[in-house]
Amino acid sequence: MANEHISSTPRTRLPRHVAVIMDGNGRWAKQRHLPRFAGHRSGLESVRSMVKLCLHYRIEALTLFAFSSENWRRPKEEVGLLMNLFMTALDKEVGKLHKNGIRLRIVGDTDAFSPELQRRIADAESLTRDNTALTLAVAVNYGGRWDITEAARSLAAAVASGEIRPEDITPDALGERLALSELPEPDLFIRTGGEQRISNFLLWQLAYTELYFTPLLWPEFREAGFEAALDSFASRQRRFGKTGDQVEQEDA
């Protein structure tokens, strides 16, 4: 992993799972009179920084929104370059991830990808599947509505086959069929780039997640930006429907 100074300040409360929308690559490049793709390449350094920091803080899972189902609407040339960057990153990074004990998960509708890219995804997941230091989930061709629809379709098929009854369909039953169901739901959501929306990302899973928005563009988001997000998370009282007094009594 790349060398980077990391704060030695102890933290009393950390998220188990961090989810990130990596926004602002194109604007970062435009500000520097560079092609948009240069921003995507630079954004890989921020990914490496986030992975190292999550390992340092022993955060269990990091989920990155790399390519949404709506991103196919972008110019064909940019989409092609992004797919090539994804394949190159898989080839270059998976060995480093494995060496550092990181499990890689790719979530989304991968059927839309080329057979070669699907093979490389399968190989990367197979190589790292038993690692436990951190789960790095990368959402590609992913959408929250697609995720929920797939879970609902799975439940409908189970009812039709007699495996379960309609009354067995509960929030927990649906949640078990979503992408990333094996991970704790995100505690902290970060979006860079200044926009304040979740853009069809993990719609079900973010129900009680703490949301953090920063004007930093993704290629600028490094240690200081993540430290600020962690400070914000630590300062919040997570009530999950309870009163503040109840939470304080439980924490006492």
C-alpha positions as CSV (number, residue, x, y, z in Angstrom):
1,M,0.0,0.0,0.0
2,A,1.2,3.6,-0.6
3,N,3.0,5.4,2.2
4,E,0.8,7.9,4.0
5,H,0.9,9.7,7.3
6,I,-2.0,8.5,9.5
7,S,-3.1,10.3,12.6
8,S,-2.1,8.5,15.9
9,T,-5.1,10.1,17.8
10,P,-7.1,7.3,19.3
11,R,-10.8,7.0,18.3
12,T,-13.4,5.8,20.7
13,R,-16.2,5.2,18.2
14,L,-15.6,4.0,14.6
15,P,-18.0,2.8,11.9
16,R,-17.9,-0.9,11.1
17,H,-18.9,-0.3,7.5
18,V,-18.2,2.8,5.4
19,A,-20.0,3.4,2.0
20,V,-18.7,6.1,-0.4
21,I,-19.9,7.8,-3.6
22,M,-16.7,8.9,-5.2
23,D,-18.0,12.0,-7.0
24,G,-16.0,14.8,-8.6
25,N,-13.4,13.1,-10.8
26,G,-14.6,14.9,-14.0
27,R,-14.8,18.3,-12.3
28,W,-11.3,17.8,-10.8
29,A,-9.9,17.2,-14.3
30,K,-11.8,20.1,-15.9
31,Q,-10.4,22.5,-13.3
32,R,-7.0,21.5,-14.5
33,H,-7.8,21.6,-18.2
34,L,-7.4,17.8,-18.4
35,P,-9.6,15.2,-20.0
36,R,-12.2,13.7,-17.7
37,F,-10.5,10.4,-17.7
38,A,-7.5,11.9,-16.0
39,G,-9.7,12.5,-13.0
40,H,-10.8,8.9,-12.9
41,R,-7.1,7.8,-13.0
42,S,-6.2,10.2,-10.2
43,G,-9.2,9.0,-8.2
44,L,-7.5,5.6,-7.9
45,E,-5.0,7.1,-5.5
46,S,-7.9,8.2,-3.3
47,V,-9.2,4.6,-3.4
48,R,-5.8,3.3,-2.3
49,S,-5.7,5.9,0.5
50,M,-9.1,4.9,1.8
51,V,-8.3,1.2,1.8
52,K,-5.1,1.9,3.8
53,L,-7.0,4.1,6.3
54,C,-9.7,1.5,6.8
55,L,-7.1,-1.2,7.4
56,H,-5.4,1.1,10.0
57,Y,-8.6,1.8,11.8
58,R,-9.7,-1.9,11.5
59,I,-13.0,-0.9,9.8
60,E,-14.6,-4.2,8.7
61,A,-16.0,-3.1,5.3
62,L,-15.6,-0.4,2.7
63,T,-18.1,-0.1,-0.2
64,L,-17.3,2.2,-3.1
65,F,-19.8,3.2,-5.8
66,A,-17.7,3.0,-8.9
67,F,-20.2,2.8,-11.7
68,S,-23.9,3.1,-11.5
69,S,-26.5,1.5,-13.8
70,E,-27.3,5.1,-14.9
71,N,-23.6,5.8,-15.9
72,W,-24.2,3.9,-19.2
73,R,-25.8,7.2,-20.4
74,R,-22.4,8.9,-20.4
75,P,-20.5,9.4,-23.6
76,K,-19.6,6.0,-25.1
77,E,-15.8,6.8,-25.2
78,E,-15.8,7.7,-21.5
79,V,-17.7,4.5,-20.6
80,G,-15.2,2.4,-22.6
81,L,-12.3,4.1,-20.9
82,L,-13.8,3.4,-17.5
83,M,-14.3,-0.3,-18.3
84,N,-10.6,-0.5,-19.4
85,L,-9.5,1.3,-16.2
86,F,-11.6,-1.2,-14.2
87,M,-9.9,-4.2,-15.9
88,T,-6.5,-2.6,-15.5
89,A,-7.1,-1.8,-11.8
90,L,-8.2,-5.4,-11.2
91,D,-5.1,-6.8,-12.7
92,K,-2.7,-4.4,-10.9
93,E,-4.4,-4.2,-7.5
94,V,-5.8,-7.6,-6.7
95,G,-2.4,-9.0,-5.8
96,K,-1.8,-6.1,-3.4
97,L,-5.3,-6.6,-1.9
98,H,-4.7,-10.3,-1.3
99,K,-1.2,-9.6,0.2
100,N,-2.9,-7.2,2.7
101,G,-5.6,-9.7,3.7
102,I,-8.4,-7.8,1.9
103,R,-11.4,-9.6,0.5
104,L,-12.8,-8.1,-2.8
105,R,-16.5,-8.2,-3.6
106,I,-17.9,-6.9,-6.9
107,V,-21.7,-6.1,-6.6
108,G,-24.0,-5.2,-9.4
109,D,-25.4,-6.5,-12.6
110,T,-22.2,-7.9,-14.0
111,D,-24.0,-9.7,-16.9
112,A,-23.7,-6.5,-18.9
113,F,-19.9,-6.7,-18.9
114,S,-17.7,-8.5,-21.4
115,P,-16.9,-12.2,-20.8
116,E,-13.3,-11.3,-20.2
117,L,-14.2,-8.7,-17.5
118,Q,-16.6,-11.2,-15.9
119,R,-13.8,-13.8,-15.8
120,R,-11.3,-11.3,-14.2
121,I,-13.9,-10.4,-11.6
122,A,-14.6,-14.0,-10.7
123,D,-10.8,-14.7,-10.5
124,A,-10.2,-11.7,-8.2
125,E,-13.1,-12.7,-5.9
126,S,-12.0,-16.3,-5.8
127,L,-8.4,-15.4,-4.9
128,T,-9.4,-13.1,-2.0
129,R,-12.5,-14.8,-0.7
130,D,-11.0,-16.1,2.5
131,N,-9.3,-12.8,3.6
132,T,-10.6,-11.2,6.7
133,A,-8.7,-7.9,7.3
134,L,-11.2,-5.8,5.3
135,T,-14.0,-6.4,2.8
136,L,-13.7,-4.0,-0.1
137,A,-16.9,-4.0,-2.0
138,V,-17.0,-2.2,-5.4
139,A,-20.4,-1.5,-6.8
140,V,-20.3,-1.6,-10.6
141,N,-23.4,-1.4,-12.9
142,Y,-25.2,-1.2,-9.6
143,G,-28.5,0.6,-8.6
144,G,-30.4,0.5,-5.3
145,R,-33.7,-0.1,-7.1
146,W,-32.2,-2.9,-9.1
147,D,-30.9,-4.5,-5.9
148,I,-34.3,-4.4,-4.2
149,T,-36.0,-5.6,-7.4
150,E,-33.7,-8.6,-7.6
151,A,-34.4,-9.4,-4.0
152,A,-38.2,-9.1,-4.5
153,R,-38.0,-11.3,-7.6
154,S,-36.1,-14.0,-5.6
155,L,-38.7,-13.9,-2.9
156,A,-41.5,-14.2,-5.5
157,A,-39.8,-17.2,-7.0
158,A,-39.5,-18.8,-3.6
159,V,-43.2,-18.3,-2.9
160,A,-44.1,-19.7,-6.4
161,S,-42.0,-22.8,-5.7
162,G,-43.6,-23.4,-2.3
163,E,-40.3,-22.8,-0.5
164,I,-41.8,-20.0,1.6
165,R,-45.3,-18.6,2.2
166,P,-46.3,-15.0,1.4
167,E,-46.5,-14.3,5.2
168,D,-42.8,-15.3,5.5
169,I,-41.8,-12.2,3.5
170,T,-40.5,-9.8,6.1
171,P,-37.9,-6.9,6.0
172,D,-35.3,-9.3,7.3
173,A,-36.2,-11.9,4.6
174,L,-35.8,-9.3,1.9
175,G,-32.6,-7.9,3.4
176,E,-31.0,-11.4,3.3
177,R,-31.4,-11.4,-0.5
178,L,-29.8,-8.0,-1.2
179,A,-26.3,-7.4,-2.3
180,L,-23.9,-7.3,0.6
181,S,-26.3,-9.1,2.9
182,E,-23.3,-10.8,4.6
183,L,-22.0,-7.4,5.8
184,P,-23.3,-5.1,8.5
185,E,-25.3,-2.2,7.1
186,P,-23.2,0.9,6.5
187,D,-22.8,3.1,9.6
188,L,-21.3,6.0,7.7
189,F,-22.0,7.2,4.1
190,I,-19.7,9.7,2.5
191,R,-20.3,11.6,-0.7
192,T,-17.5,13.8,-2.1
193,G,-18.0,16.5,-4.7
194,G,-20.5,18.7,-2.8
195,E,-23.7,17.0,-4.1
196,Q,-26.2,16.1,-1.3
197,R,-28.1,13.0,-2.5
198,I,-27.6,9.3,-2.5
199,S,-28.2,8.7,-6.2
200,N,-29.8,5.3,-6.1
201,F,-27.0,3.8,-4.0
202,L,-27.8,1.1,-1.4
203,L,-31.3,2.5,-0.9
204,W,-32.4,-0.2,1.5
205,Q,-29.1,-0.5,3.4
206,L,-28.7,3.2,4.1
207,A,-32.0,3.4,6.1
208,Y,-30.2,4.3,9.4
209,T,-26.8,5.3,8.1
210,E,-25.2,8.6,9.1
211,L,-24.8,10.8,6.0
212,Y,-21.7,12.9,5.5
213,F,-21.3,15.3,2.5
214,T,-18.1,17.1,1.7
215,P,-17.2,19.6,-1.1
216,L,-13.9,17.9,-1.6
217,L,-13.7,16.3,-5.1
218,W,-12.8,12.6,-5.0
219,P,-9.2,13.0,-6.2
220,E,-8.7,15.5,-3.3
221,F,-10.2,13.2,-0.7
222,R,-7.3,11.7,1.3
223,E,-6.4,11.3,5.0
224,A,-7.6,14.7,6.2
225,G,-11.0,14.3,4.5
226,F,-11.6,10.9,5.9
227,E,-10.5,12.0,9.4
228,A,-13.1,14.8,9.2
229,A,-15.8,12.3,8.3
230,L,-14.8,10.0,11.2
231,D,-14.9,13.0,13.6
232,S,-18.4,13.9,12.4
233,F,-19.5,10.3,12.8
234,A,-18.1,10.1,16.3
235,S,-19.9,13.2,17.3
236,R,-23.4,11.9,16.4
237,Q,-25.8,10.1,18.7
238,R,-27.3,7.1,16.8
239,R,-30.8,6.6,18.2
240,F,-32.4,4.1,15.8
241,G,-35.9,5.3,16.8
242,K,-35.2,5.6,20.5
243,T,-35.0,8.9,22.5
244,G,-31.7,10.5,23.2
245,D,-32.2,9.9,26.9
246,Q,-32.7,6.1,26.3
247,V,-29.4,6.0,24.3
248,E,-27.5,7.9,27.0
249,Q,-28.8,5.5,29.7
250,E,-27.7,2.5,27.6
251,D,-24.3,3.9,27.0
252,A,-23.8,4.8,30.7
